Each structure stands twice: as C-alpha cells, then as structure tokens.
Amino acid sequence: MCFDILEQLQEIRKISLAAIYCDNVPGAQVRRKLFLLKSSSNPTINCKNIPRIDLTKWRADSYGGSNIRNTDQLNQQLDQHSNTRKRQQQTQSRRRQNGRRRQNRKLNGILLTS
C-alpha cells in the first residue's frame, strides 16, 4: 500500500458533526448539516447514509512499519497540493477585487452624473 497524503486529506474532509454524532448515538437519525434547520435541502436521514472516514488510508504495511515509502515523494505531493490551494485562493481573491472595482466604477459613475 503506497502512502498518499491526498487520499488521506479526502478522507479527513468526510468528517462532519453529523458523522461524529452518529458514531456516538447508535441508530440515530440526523440532518447532514446538523446545525441547520430541517428543510427540503437538509432533510433528516439515517446515520447509515452519512459518509464515514476510511481509516485504511493510514494503515501501516505488513511489516508493522510506516507506509511512508519515499519522503521526497510525500514532500512533492504536499507541495503540489499546497501550490494548487494557493493558486485557487489567489484566483478567488482576484475575482473579489475585480468585482469590487466594477462596483466602485458603477458607483463613481452614478455619483458623477448626479
């Protein structure tokens, strides 16, 4: 089994308050978004339908050692993931700034003509 940090991150993102509640209260029914009111987009569902984390992504190899084979490979994966997240955040930031600029131009145009 090869160590893949991205698979582990995907599993961690499955954790929700609803899943934690279901792990501790057998046979319960919950809303997927536990703090939001029941609605058509957030109905009460059986705990069996709540995604759970797959701990096999952290399983050690058959010799009892760590499943990290190559730290260089791990560092590359982490750097790649980090760079992707940074690019996504920069893109979102630019979009917000451009939206604010467009709003300011519209407001300036309105104020100048009044």
Biopython code that builds the backbone (N, CA, C, O; Angstrom):
import numpy as np
from Bio.PDB.StructureBuilder import StructureBuilder

atoms = [
    (1, "MET", "N", (0.842, -1.184, 0.000)),
    (1, "MET", "CA", (0.000, 0.000, 0.000)),
    (1, "MET", "C", (0.887, 1.247, 0.000)),
    (1, "MET", "O", (1.757, 1.394, 0.859)),
    (2, "CYS", "N", (0.674, 2.106, -0.924)),
    (2, "CYS", "CA", (1.503, 3.301, -1.059)),
    (2, "CYS", "C", (0.857, 4.466, -0.301)),
    (2, "CYS", "O", (-0.358, 4.656, -0.358)),
    (3, "PHE", "N", (1.657, 5.216, 0.386)),
    (3, "PHE", "CA", (1.186, 6.360, 1.157)),
    (3, "PHE", "C", (0.748, 7.469, 0.204)),
    (3, "PHE", "O", (1.509, 7.875, -0.674)),
    (4, "ASP", "N", (-0.465, 7.950, 0.377)),
    (4, "ASP", "CA", (-0.937, 9.038, -0.472)),
    (4, "ASP", "C", (-1.646, 10.071, 0.397)),
    (4, "ASP", "O", (-2.791, 9.879, 0.807)),
    (5, "ILE", "N", (-0.956, 11.148, 0.664)),
    (5, "ILE", "CA", (-1.477, 12.196, 1.544)),
    (5, "ILE", "C", (-2.772, 12.790, 1.012)),
    (5, "ILE", "O", (-3.634, 13.187, 1.796)),
    (6, "LEU", "N", (-2.922, 12.859, -0.299)),
    (6, "LEU", "CA", (-4.137, 13.435, -0.865)),
    (6, "LEU", "C", (-5.350, 12.565, -0.575)),
    (6, "LEU", "O", (-6.440, 13.081, -0.326)),
    (7, "GLU", "N", (-5.167, 11.241, -0.606)),
    (7, "GLU", "CA", (-6.265, 10.339, -0.249)),
    (7, "GLU", "C", (-6.642, 10.534, 1.210)),
    (7, "GLU", "O", (-7.823, 10.504, 1.556)),
    (8, "GLN", "N", (-5.651, 10.734, 2.064)),
    (8, "GLN", "CA", (-5.931, 10.962, 3.477)),
    (8, "GLN", "C", (-6.688, 12.273, 3.673)),
    (8, "GLN", "O", (-7.628, 12.335, 4.466)),
    (9, "LEU", "N", (-6.285, 13.310, 2.961)),
    (9, "LEU", "CA", (-6.991, 14.589, 3.066)),
    (9, "LEU", "C", (-8.447, 14.456, 2.628)),
    (9, "LEU", "O", (-9.340, 15.040, 3.241)),
    (10, "GLN", "N", (-8.682, 13.688, 1.568)),
    (10, "GLN", "CA", (-10.053, 13.467, 1.112)),
    (10, "GLN", "C", (-10.871, 12.774, 2.189)),
    (10, "GLN", "O", (-12.039, 13.104, 2.396)),
    (11, "GLU", "N", (-10.264, 11.819, 2.870)),
    (11, "GLU", "CA", (-10.971, 11.122, 3.941)),
    (11, "GLU", "C", (-11.266, 12.061, 5.105)),
    (11, "GLU", "O", (-12.360, 12.028, 5.669)),
    (12, "ILE", "N", (-10.299, 12.894, 5.466)),
    (12, "ILE", "CA", (-10.496, 13.834, 6.578)),
    (12, "ILE", "C", (-11.645, 14.788, 6.271)),
    (12, "ILE", "O", (-12.404, 15.159, 7.167)),
    (13, "ARG", "N", (-11.772, 15.185, 5.009)),
    (13, "ARG", "CA", (-12.842, 16.117, 4.630)),
    (13, "ARG", "C", (-14.228, 15.493, 4.724)),
    (13, "ARG", "O", (-15.228, 16.209, 4.676)),
    (14, "LYS", "N", (-14.305, 14.168, 4.857)),
    (14, "LYS", "CA", (-15.596, 13.499, 5.018)),
    (14, "LYS", "C", (-16.155, 13.675, 6.432)),
    (14, "LYS", "O", (-17.352, 13.497, 6.657)),
    (15, "ILE", "N", (-15.287, 14.022, 7.375)),
    (15, "ILE", "CA", (-15.717, 14.129, 8.762)),
    (15, "ILE", "C", (-16.689, 15.296, 8.907)),
    (15, "ILE", "O", (-16.436, 16.405, 8.436)),
    (16, "SER", "N", (-17.791, 15.018, 9.563)),
    (16, "SER", "CA", (-18.777, 16.070, 9.827)),
    (16, "SER", "C", (-19.299, 15.880, 11.245)),
    (16, "SER", "O", (-19.112, 14.823, 11.848)),
    (17, "LEU", "N", (-19.944, 16.895, 11.764)),
    (17, "LEU", "CA", (-20.530, 16.783, 13.092)),
    (17, "LEU", "C", (-21.602, 15.696, 13.103)),
    (17, "LEU", "O", (-21.772, 14.987, 14.095)),
    (18, "ALA", "N", (-22.322, 15.574, 11.989)),
    (18, "ALA", "CA", (-23.339, 14.530, 11.893)),
    (18, "ALA", "C", (-22.702, 13.143, 12.008)),
    (18, "ALA", "O", (-23.251, 12.264, 12.673)),
    (19, "ALA", "N", (-21.549, 12.942, 11.366)),
    (19, "ALA", "CA", (-20.858, 11.644, 11.437)),
    (19, "ALA", "C", (-20.380, 11.366, 12.862)),
    (19, "ALA", "O", (-20.481, 10.237, 13.341)),
    (20, "ILE", "N", (-19.865, 12.381, 13.532)),
    (20, "ILE", "CA", (-19.412, 12.209, 14.916)),
    (20, "ILE", "C", (-20.596, 11.849, 15.811)),
    (20, "ILE", "O", (-20.496, 10.966, 16.663)),
    (21, "TYR", "N", (-21.717, 12.542, 15.609)),
    (21, "TYR", "CA", (-22.919, 12.253, 16.382)),
    (21, "TYR", "C", (-23.366, 10.811, 16.144)),
    (21, "TYR", "O", (-23.679, 10.086, 17.088)),
    (22, "CYS", "N", (-23.392, 10.405, 14.876)),
    (22, "CYS", "CA", (-23.836, 9.051, 14.537)),
    (22, "CYS", "C", (-22.907, 7.992, 15.117)),
    (22, "CYS", "O", (-23.364, 6.914, 15.497)),
    (23, "ASP", "N", (-21.614, 8.282, 15.190)),
    (23, "ASP", "CA", (-20.669, 7.333, 15.770)),
    (23, "ASP", "C", (-20.926, 7.125, 17.260)),
    (23, "ASP", "O", (-20.568, 6.085, 17.812)),
    (24, "ASN", "N", (-21.536, 8.096, 17.903)),
    (24, "ASN", "CA", (-21.735, 8.039, 19.349)),
    (24, "ASN", "C", (-23.168, 7.756, 19.774)),
    (24, "ASN", "O", (-23.410, 7.454, 20.943)),
    (25, "VAL", "N", (-24.117, 7.846, 18.861)),
    (25, "VAL", "CA", (-25.518, 7.575, 19.172)),
    (25, "VAL", "C", (-26.041, 6.557, 18.158)),
    (25, "VAL", "O", (-26.521, 6.938, 17.090)),
    (26, "PRO", "N", (-25.952, 5.265, 18.485)),
    (26, "PRO", "CA", (-26.349, 4.222, 17.534)),
    (26, "PRO", "C", (-27.818, 4.334, 17.137)),
    (26, "PRO", "O", (-28.680, 4.610, 17.971)),
    (27, "GLY", "N", (-28.086, 4.118, 15.855)),
    (27, "GLY", "CA", (-29.456, 4.091, 15.352)),
    (27, "GLY", "C", (-30.128, 5.445, 15.248)),
    (27, "GLY", "O", (-31.342, 5.520, 15.061)),
    (28, "ALA", "N", (-29.368, 6.502, 15.363)),
    (28, "ALA", "CA", (-29.950, 7.843, 15.332)),
    (28, "ALA", "C", (-30.282, 8.265, 13.907)),
    (28, "ALA", "O", (-29.809, 7.686, 12.929)),
    (29, "GLN", "N", (-31.106, 9.288, 13.833)),
    (29, "GLN", "CA", (-31.385, 9.939, 12.562)),
    (29, "GLN", "C", (-30.978, 11.399, 12.738)),
    (29, "GLN", "O", (-31.285, 12.021, 13.755)),
    (30, "VAL", "N", (-30.288, 11.935, 11.742)),
    (30, "VAL", "CA", (-29.753, 13.297, 11.849)),
    (30, "VAL", "C", (-29.932, 14.037, 10.532)),
    (30, "VAL", "O", (-30.264, 13.452, 9.500)),
    (31, "ARG", "N", (-29.703, 15.339, 10.603)),
    (31, "ARG", "CA", (-29.600, 16.129, 9.380)),
    (31, "ARG", "C", (-28.131, 16.161, 8.981)),
    (31, "ARG", "O", (-27.258, 16.226, 9.846)),
    (32, "ARG", "N", (-27.851, 16.116, 7.696)),
    (32, "ARG", "CA", (-26.456, 16.117, 7.225)),
    (32, "ARG", "C", (-25.720, 17.348, 7.751)),
    (32, "ARG", "O", (-24.573, 17.250, 8.188)),
    (33, "LYS", "N", (-26.382, 18.506, 7.708)),
    (33, "LYS", "CA", (-25.827, 19.736, 8.294)),
    (33, "LYS", "C", (-26.550, 19.937, 9.618)),
    (33, "LYS", "O", (-27.618, 20.546, 9.681)),
    (34, "LEU", "N", (-25.946, 19.415, 10.656)),
    (34, "LEU", "CA", (-26.599, 19.268, 11.947)),
    (34, "LEU", "C", (-27.115, 20.571, 12.548)),
    (34, "LEU", "O", (-28.158, 20.570, 13.202)),
    (35, "PHE", "N", (-26.413, 21.675, 12.344)),
    (35, "PHE", "CA", (-26.808, 22.940, 12.967)),
    (35, "PHE", "C", (-27.878, 23.694, 12.177)),
    (35, "PHE", "O", (-28.443, 24.666, 12.678)),
    (36, "LEU", "N", (-28.160, 23.260, 10.961)),
    (36, "LEU", "CA", (-29.177, 23.936, 10.172)),
    (36, "LEU", "C", (-30.535, 23.276, 10.386)),
    (36, "LEU", "O", (-30.615, 22.083, 10.676)),
    (37, "LEU", "N", (-31.580, 24.048, 10.244)),
    (37, "LEU", "CA", (-32.928, 23.515, 10.431)),
    (37, "LEU", "C", (-33.275, 22.501, 9.354)),
    (37, "LEU", "O", (-32.712, 22.508, 8.259)),
    (38, "LYS", "N", (-34.203, 21.642, 9.688)),
    (38, "LYS", "CA", (-34.685, 20.661, 8.721)),
    (38, "LYS", "C", (-35.392, 21.392, 7.586)),
    (38, "LYS", "O", (-36.216, 22.278, 7.813)),
    (39, "SER", "N", (-35.052, 21.000, 6.358)),
    (39, "SER", "CA", (-35.673, 21.601, 5.178)),
    (39, "SER", "C", (-35.591, 20.593, 4.050)),
    (39, "SER", "O", (-35.072, 19.491, 4.224)),
    (40, "SER", "N", (-36.111, 20.978, 2.884)),
    (40, "SER", "CA", (-36.038, 20.065, 1.734)),
    (40, "SER", "C", (-34.595, 19.834, 1.299)),
    (40, "SER", "O", (-34.274, 18.772, 0.767)),
    (41, "SER", "N", (-33.723, 20.815, 1.519)),
    (41, "SER", "CA", (-32.317, 20.646, 1.150)),
    (41, "SER", "C", (-31.483, 20.055, 2.296)),
    (41, "SER", "O", (-30.315, 19.718, 2.102)),
    (42, "ASN", "N", (-32.079, 19.931, 3.483)),
    (42, "ASN", "CA", (-31.372, 19.381, 4.649)),
    (42, "ASN", "C", (-32.315, 18.473, 5.442)),
    (42, "ASN", "O", (-32.625, 18.761, 6.598)),
    (43, "PRO", "N", (-32.776, 17.368, 4.822)),
    (43, "PRO", "CA", (-33.737, 16.503, 5.488)),
    (43, "PRO", "C", (-33.083, 15.635, 6.567)),
    (43, "PRO", "O", (-31.861, 15.496, 6.608)),
    (44, "THR", "N", (-33.900, 15.064, 7.422)),
    (44, "THR", "CA", (-33.420, 14.099, 8.403)),
    (44, "THR", "C", (-33.161, 12.791, 7.677)),
    (44, "THR", "O", (-34.015, 12.306, 6.935)),
    (45, "ILE", "N", (-31.967, 12.213, 7.894)),
    (45, "ILE", "CA", (-31.610, 10.961, 7.230)),
    (45, "ILE", "C", (-31.057, 9.976, 8.251)),
    (45, "ILE", "O", (-30.681, 10.355, 9.361)),
    (46, "ASN", "N", (-31.015, 8.716, 7.862)),
    (46, "ASN", "CA", (-30.492, 7.670, 8.713)),
    (46, "ASN", "C", (-28.975, 7.796, 8.793)),
    (46, "ASN", "O", (-28.330, 8.177, 7.816)),
    (47, "CYS", "N", (-28.410, 7.480, 9.941)),
    (47, "CYS", "CA", (-26.955, 7.569, 10.125)),
    (47, "CYS", "C", (-26.204, 6.665, 9.154)),
    (47, "CYS", "O", (-25.040, 6.927, 8.852)),
    (48, "LYS", "N", (-26.833, 5.623, 8.668)),
    (48, "LYS", "CA", (-26.165, 4.725, 7.715)),
    (48, "LYS", "C", (-25.805, 5.452, 6.427)),
    (48, "LYS", "O", (-24.913, 5.015, 5.700)),
    (49, "ASN", "N", (-26.484, 6.549, 6.138)),
    (49, "ASN", "CA", (-26.256, 7.295, 4.894)),
    (49, "ASN", "C", (-25.256, 8.437, 5.041)),
    (49, "ASN", "O", (-25.004, 9.164, 4.081)),
    (50, "ILE", "N", (-24.688, 8.600, 6.222)),
    (50, "ILE", "CA", (-23.696, 9.652, 6.451)),
    (50, "ILE", "C", (-22.312, 9.092, 6.084)),
    (50, "ILE", "O", (-21.947, 8.021, 6.569)),
    (51, "PRO", "N", (-21.534, 9.790, 5.239)),
    (51, "PRO", "CA", (-20.195, 9.302, 4.878)),
    (51, "PRO", "C", (-19.296, 9.195, 6.108)),
    (51, "PRO", "O", (-19.311, 10.061, 6.982)),
    (52, "ARG", "N", (-18.523, 8.128, 6.157)),
    (52, "ARG", "CA", (-17.583, 7.909, 7.255)),
    (52, "ARG", "C", (-16.158, 7.909, 6.714)),
    (52, "ARG", "O", (-15.924, 7.678, 5.527)),
    (53, "ILE", "N", (-15.234, 8.166, 7.590)),
    (53, "ILE", "CA", (-13.821, 8.189, 7.222)),
    (53, "ILE", "C", (-13.307, 6.749, 7.064)),
    (53, "ILE", "O", (-13.673, 5.866, 7.839)),
    (54, "ASP", "N", (-12.470, 6.526, 6.070)),
    (54, "ASP", "CA", (-11.869, 5.222, 5.811)),
    (54, "ASP", "C", (-10.463, 5.225, 6.396)),
    (54, "ASP", "O", (-9.542, 5.798, 5.815)),
    (55, "LEU", "N", (-10.305, 4.581, 7.547)),
    (55, "LEU", "CA", (-9.022, 4.602, 8.250)),
    (55, "LEU", "C", (-7.960, 3.732, 7.598)),
    (55, "LEU", "O", (-6.801, 3.769, 8.011)),
    (56, "THR", "N", (-8.324, 2.953, 6.594)),
    (56, "THR", "CA", (-7.310, 2.130, 5.918)),
    (56, "THR", "C", (-6.297, 2.990, 5.179)),
    (56, "THR", "O", (-5.229, 2.501, 4.812)),
    (57, "LYS", "N", (-6.610, 4.256, 4.954)),
    (57, "LYS", "CA", (-5.666, 5.159, 4.280)),
    (57, "LYS", "C", (-4.446, 5.435, 5.157)),
    (57, "LYS", "O", (-3.442, 5.962, 4.678)),
    (58, "TRP", "N", (-4.532, 5.079, 6.440)),
    (58, "TRP", "CA", (-3.421, 5.276, 7.375)),
    (58, "TRP", "C", (-2.816, 3.945, 7.831)),
    (58, "TRP", "O", (-1.981, 3.930, 8.736)),
    (59, "ARG", "N", (-3.216, 2.854, 7.232)),
    (59, "ARG", "CA", (-2.759, 1.536, 7.675)),
    (59, "ARG", "C", (-1.260, 1.377, 7.428)),
    (59, "ARG", "O", (-0.741, 1.768, 6.383)),
    (60, "ALA", "N", (-0.578, 0.793, 8.419)),
    (60, "ALA", "CA", (0.853, 0.508, 8.264)),
    (60, "ALA", "C", (1.017, -0.706, 7.359)),
    (60, "ALA", "O", (0.078, -1.479, 7.172)),
    (61, "ASP", "N", (2.211, -0.871, 6.800)),
    (61, "ASP", "CA", (2.454, -2.017, 5.919)),
    (61, "ASP", "C", (2.490, -3.321, 6.716)),
    (61, "ASP", "O", (2.426, -3.306, 7.945)),
    (62, "SER", "N", (2.591, -4.436, 6.018)),
    (62, "SER", "CA", (2.509, -5.749, 6.659)),
    (62, "SER", "C", (3.677, -6.037, 7.604)),
    (62, "SER", "O", (3.599, -6.972, 8.400)),
    (63, "TYR", "N", (4.755, -5.257, 7.534)),
    (63, "TYR", "CA", (5.897, -5.469, 8.419)),
    (63, "TYR", "C", (5.784, -4.652, 9.696)),
    (63, "TYR", "O", (6.692, -4.667, 10.527)),
    (64, "GLY", "N", (4.689, -3.949, 9.854)),
    (64, "GLY", "CA", (4.475, -3.172, 11.063)),
    (64, "GLY", "C", (5.110, -1.800, 11.032)),
    (64, "GLY", "O", (5.051, -1.072, 12.022)),
    (65, "GLY", "N", (5.712, -1.433, 9.923)),
    (65, "GLY", "CA", (6.339, -0.125, 9.812)),
    (65, "GLY", "C", (5.387, 0.886, 9.212)),
    (65, "GLY", "O", (4.228, 0.578, 8.933)),
    (66, "SER", "N", (5.867, 2.055, 9.021)),
    (66, "SER", "CA", (5.067, 3.113, 8.419)),
    (66, "SER", "C", (4.853, 2.826, 6.943)),
    (66, "SER", "O", (5.663, 2.145, 6.314)),
    (67, "ASN", "N", (3.772, 3.342, 6.393)),
    (67, "ASN", "CA", (3.534, 3.157, 4.964)),
    (67, "ASN", "C", (4.133, 4.297, 4.142)),
    (67, "ASN", "O", (3.846, 4.406, 2.950)),
    (68, "ILE", "N", (4.949, 5.138, 4.745)),
    (68, "ILE", "CA", (5.643, 6.188, 4.002)),
    (68, "ILE", "C", (6.863, 5.555, 3.339)),
    (68, "ILE", "O", (7.786, 5.114, 4.024)),
    (69, "ARG", "N", (6.869, 5.511, 2.039)),
    (69, "ARG", "CA", (7.955, 4.859, 1.302)),
    (69, "ARG", "C", (9.049, 5.836, 0.894)),
    (69, "ARG", "O", (10.234, 5.504, 0.917)),
    (70, "ASN", "N", (8.647, 7.020, 0.528)),
    (70, "ASN", "CA", (9.603, 7.938, -0.051)),
    (70, "ASN", "C", (9.247, 9.352, 0.416)),
    (70, "ASN", "O", (8.248, 9.926, -0.017)),
    (71, "THR", "N", (10.066, 9.898, 1.294)),
    (71, "THR", "CA", (9.746, 11.228, 1.826)),
    (71, "THR", "C", (9.798, 12.292, 0.750)),
    (71, "THR", "O", (9.070, 13.282, 0.822)),
    (72, "ASP", "N", (10.653, 12.101, -0.253)),
    (72, "ASP", "CA", (10.698, 13.065, -1.357)),
    (72, "ASP", "C", (9.366, 13.089, -2.095)),
    (72, "ASP", "O", (8.859, 14.150, -2.457)),
    (73, "GLN", "N", (8.808, 11.894, -2.311)),
    (73, "GLN", "CA", (7.514, 11.797, -2.995)),
    (73, "GLN", "C", (6.428, 12.463, -2.145)),
    (73, "GLN", "O", (5.575, 13.178, -2.671)),
    (74, "LEU", "N", (6.465, 12.229, -0.847)),
    (74, "LEU", "CA", (5.493, 12.843, 0.054)),
    (74, "LEU", "C", (5.614, 14.363, 0.012)),
    (74, "LEU", "O", (4.610, 15.068, -0.082)),
    (75, "ASN", "N", (6.845, 14.862, 0.083)),
    (75, "ASN", "CA", (7.049, 16.312, 0.043)),
    (75, "ASN", "C", (6.568, 16.908, -1.272)),
    (75, "ASN", "O", (6.005, 18.003, -1.287)),
    (76, "GLN", "N", (6.784, 16.197, -2.377)),
    (76, "GLN", "CA", (6.288, 16.664, -3.675)),
    (76, "GLN", "C", (4.775, 16.754, -3.685)),
    (76, "GLN", "O", (4.205, 17.733, -4.166)),
    (77, "GLN", "N", (4.119, 15.717, -3.147)),
    (77, "GLN", "CA", (2.661, 15.715, -3.109)),
    (77, "GLN", "C", (2.140, 16.863, -2.255)),
    (77, "GLN", "O", (1.190, 17.547, -2.637)),
    (78, "LEU", "N", (2.761, 17.073, -1.097)),
    (78, "LEU", "CA", (2.333, 18.163, -0.223)),
    (78, "LEU", "C", (2.546, 19.528, -0.880)),
    (78, "LEU", "O", (1.681, 20.401, -0.809)),
    (79, "ASP", "N", (3.707, 19.702, -1.520)),
    (79, "ASP", "CA", (3.989, 20.964, -2.211)),
    (79, "ASP", "C", (3.005, 21.202, -3.343)),
    (79, "ASP", "O", (2.510, 22.314, -3.528)),
    (80, "GLN", "N", (2.730, 20.149, -4.097)),
    (80, "GLN", "CA", (1.804, 20.259, -5.224)),
    (80, "GLN", "C", (0.411, 20.646, -4.732)),
    (80, "GLN", "O", (-0.242, 21.516, -5.308)),
    (81, "HIS", "N", (-0.033, 19.992, -3.667)),
    (81, "HIS", "CA", (-1.351, 20.300, -3.109)),
    (81, "HIS", "C", (-1.384, 21.729, -2.573)),
    (81, "HIS", "O", (-2.353, 22.456, -2.787)),
    (82, "SER", "N", (-0.319, 22.126, -1.876)),
    (82, "SER", "CA", (-0.236, 23.474, -1.317)),
    (82, "SER", "C", (-0.249, 24.529, -2.422)),
    (82, "SER", "O", (-0.934, 25.545, -2.306)),
    (83, "ASN", "N", (0.505, 24.288, -3.489)),
    (83, "ASN", "CA", (0.547, 25.233, -4.607)),
    (83, "ASN", "C", (-0.809, 25.344, -5.292)),
    (83, "ASN", "O", (-1.225, 26.435, -5.684)),
    (84, "THR", "N", (-1.495, 24.219, -5.435)),
    (84, "THR", "CA", (-2.833, 24.231, -6.040)),
    (84, "THR", "C", (-3.782, 25.067, -5.194)),
    (84, "THR", "O", (-4.537, 25.879, -5.730)),
    (85, "ARG", "N", (-3.751, 24.877, -3.872)),
    (85, "ARG", "CA", (-4.618, 25.645, -2.973)),
    (85, "ARG", "C", (-4.285, 27.138, -3.047)),
    (85, "ARG", "O", (-5.186, 27.976, -3.052)),
    (86, "LYS", "N", (-2.991, 27.470, -3.104)),
    (86, "LYS", "CA", (-2.590, 28.882, -3.194)),
    (86, "LYS", "C", (-3.116, 29.512, -4.477)),
    (86, "LYS", "O", (-3.622, 30.634, -4.464)),
    (87, "ARG", "N", (-2.992, 28.776, -5.596)),
    (87, "ARG", "CA", (-3.488, 29.304, -6.874)),
    (87, "ARG", "C", (-5.000, 29.510, -6.819)),
    (87, "ARG", "O", (-5.508, 30.511, -7.324)),
    (88, "GLN", "N", (-5.716, 28.574, -6.212)),
    (88, "GLN", "CA", (-7.166, 28.722, -6.097)),
    (88, "GLN", "C", (-7.516, 29.943, -5.254)),
    (88, "GLN", "O", (-8.421, 30.702, -5.604)),
    (89, "GLN", "N", (-6.805, 30.135, -4.148)),
    (89, "GLN", "CA", (-7.071, 31.283, -3.289)),
    (89, "GLN", "C", (-6.737, 32.591, -3.988)),
    (89, "GLN", "O", (-7.464, 33.574, -3.840)),
    (90, "GLN", "N", (-5.633, 32.617, -4.757)),
    (90, "GLN", "CA", (-5.268, 33.823, -5.492)),
    (90, "GLN", "C", (-6.317, 34.153, -6.546)),
    (90, "GLN", "O", (-6.664, 35.319, -6.733)),
    (91, "THR", "N", (-6.820, 33.139, -7.233)),
    (91, "THR", "CA", (-7.854, 33.351, -8.247)),
    (91, "THR", "C", (-9.107, 33.918, -7.602)),
    (91, "THR", "O", (-9.700, 34.862, -8.123)),
    (92, "GLN", "N", (-9.518, 33.348, -6.464)),
    (92, "GLN", "CA", (-10.703, 33.845, -5.772)),
    (92, "GLN", "C", (-10.500, 35.290, -5.320)),
    (92, "GLN", "O", (-11.411, 36.112, -5.423)),
    (93, "SER", "N", (-9.309, 35.593, -4.823)),
    (93, "SER", "CA", (-9.012, 36.945, -4.366)),
    (93, "SER", "C", (-9.079, 37.939, -5.526)),
    (93, "SER", "O", (-9.650, 39.021, -5.387)),
    (94, "ARG", "N", (-8.493, 37.569, -6.678)),
    (94, "ARG", "CA", (-8.547, 38.448, -7.858)),
    (94, "ARG", "C", (-9.987, 38.675, -8.300)),
    (94, "ARG", "O", (-10.354, 39.793, -8.663)),
    (95, "ARG", "N", (-10.800, 37.633, -8.274)),
    (95, "ARG", "CA", (-12.200, 37.783, -8.681)),
    (95, "ARG", "C", (-12.946, 38.734, -7.752)),
    (95, "ARG", "O", (-13.736, 39.564, -8.203)),
    (96, "ARG", "N", (-12.686, 38.606, -6.444)),
    (96, "ARG", "CA", (-13.337, 39.529, -5.498)),
    (96, "ARG", "C", (-12.890, 40.958, -5.741)),
    (96, "ARG", "O", (-13.711, 41.876, -5.729)),
    (97, "GLN", "N", (-11.585, 41.159, -5.962)),
    (97, "GLN", "CA", (-11.061, 42.505, -6.213)),
    (97, "GLN", "C", (-11.658, 43.087, -7.489)),
    (97, "GLN", "O", (-12.048, 44.254, -7.515)),
    (98, "ASN", "N", (-11.732, 42.283, -8.546)),
    (98, "ASN", "CA", (-12.310, 42.763, -9.803)),
    (98, "ASN", "C", (-13.779, 43.120, -9.618)),
    (98, "ASN", "O", (-14.253, 44.106, -10.183)),
    (99, "GLY", "N", (-14.499, 42.329, -8.835)),
    (99, "GLY", "CA", (-15.909, 42.637, -8.566)),
    (99, "GLY", "C", (-16.054, 43.941, -7.811)),
    (99, "GLY", "O", (-16.945, 44.738, -8.105)),
    (100, "ARG", "N", (-15.173, 44.166, -6.826)),
    (100, "ARG", "CA", (-15.215, 45.419, -6.069)),
    (100, "ARG", "C", (-14.895, 46.608, -6.966)),
    (100, "ARG", "O", (-15.518, 47.664, -6.857)),
    (101, "ARG", "N", (-13.914, 46.428, -7.857)),
    (101, "ARG", "CA", (-13.557, 47.515, -8.779)),
    (101, "ARG", "C", (-14.738, 47.869, -9.677)),
    (101, "ARG", "O", (-15.030, 49.045, -9.897)),
    (102, "ARG", "N", (-15.418, 46.834, -10.197)),
    (102, "ARG", "CA", (-16.581, 47.094, -11.057)),
    (102, "ARG", "C", (-17.669, 47.831, -10.281)),
    (102, "ARG", "O", (-18.289, 48.755, -10.807)),
    (103, "GLN", "N", (-17.904, 47.425, -9.028)),
    (103, "GLN", "CA", (-18.911, 48.114, -8.215)),
    (103, "GLN", "C", (-18.510, 49.567, -7.971)),
    (103, "GLN", "O", (-19.343, 50.470, -8.051)),
    (104, "ASN", "N", (-17.231, 49.786, -7.672)),
    (104, "ASN", "CA", (-16.762, 51.155, -7.430)),
    (104, "ASN", "C", (-16.907, 52.021, -8.679)),
    (104, "ASN", "O", (-17.297, 53.185, -8.582)),
    (105, "ARG", "N", (-16.598, 51.467, -9.847)),
    (105, "ARG", "CA", (-16.751, 52.224, -11.090)),
    (105, "ARG", "C", (-18.210, 52.599, -11.316)),
    (105, "ARG", "O", (-18.523, 53.721, -11.716)),
    (106, "LYS", "N", (-19.097, 51.642, -11.052)),
    (106, "LYS", "CA", (-20.526, 51.932, -11.226)),
    (106, "LYS", "C", (-20.959, 53.019, -10.277)),
    (106, "LYS", "O", (-21.662, 53.951, -10.665)),
    (107, "LEU", "N", (-20.528, 52.899, -8.992)),
    (107, "LEU", "CA", (-20.897, 53.916, -8.019)),
    (107, "LEU", "C", (-20.319, 55.268, -8.377)),
    (107, "LEU", "O", (-21.005, 56.282, -8.246)),
    (108, "ASN", "N", (-19.075, 55.311, -8.827)),
    (108, "ASN", "CA", (-18.445, 56.570, -9.226)),
    (108, "ASN", "C", (-19.195, 57.187, -10.397)),
    (108, "ASN", "O", (-19.403, 58.399, -10.439)),
    (109, "GLY", "N", (-19.603, 56.346, -11.353)),
    (109, "GLY", "CA", (-20.362, 56.841, -12.497)),
    (109, "GLY", "C", (-21.683, 57.437, -12.058)),
    (109, "GLY", "O", (-22.103, 58.473, -12.575)),
    (110, "ILE", "N", (-22.340, 56.794, -11.113)),
    (110, "ILE", "CA", (-23.625, 57.297, -10.616)),
    (110, "ILE", "C", (-23.413, 58.607, -9.869)),
    (110, "ILE", "O", (-24.170, 59.558, -10.063)),
    (111, "LEU", "N", (-22.401, 58.664, -9.024)),
    (111, "LEU", "CA", (-22.152, 59.865, -8.226)),
    (111, "LEU", "C", (-21.730, 61.042, -9.116)),
    (111, "LEU", "O", (-22.111, 62.180, -8.843)),
    (112, "LEU", "N", (-20.957, 60.788, -10.166)),
    (112, "LEU", "CA", (-20.501, 61.852, -11.045)),
    (112, "LEU", "C", (-21.671, 62.420, -11.882)),
    (112, "LEU", "O", (-21.693, 63.610, -12.196)),
    (113, "THR", "N", (-22.624, 61.566, -12.233)),
    (113, "THR", "CA", (-23.740, 62.042, -13.057)),
    (113, "THR", "C", (-24.836, 62.684, -12.234)),
    (113, "THR", "O", (-25.696, 63.359, -12.800)),
    (114, "SER", "N", (-24.844, 62.504, -10.911)),
    (114, "SER", "CA", (-25.917, 63.093, -10.107)),
    (114, "SER", "C", (-25.609, 64.490, -9.668)),
    (114, "SER", "O", (-26.419, 65.116, -8.984)),
]
sb = StructureBuilder()
sb.init_structure("model")
sb.init_model(0)
sb.init_chain("A")
sb.init_seg("    ")
for serial, (resi, resn, name, xyz) in enumerate(atoms, 1):
    if name == "N":
        sb.init_residue(resn, " ", resi, " ")
    sb.init_atom(name, np.array(xyz, "f"), 0.0, 1.0, " ", f" {name:<3s}", serial, name[0])
structure = sb.get_structure()
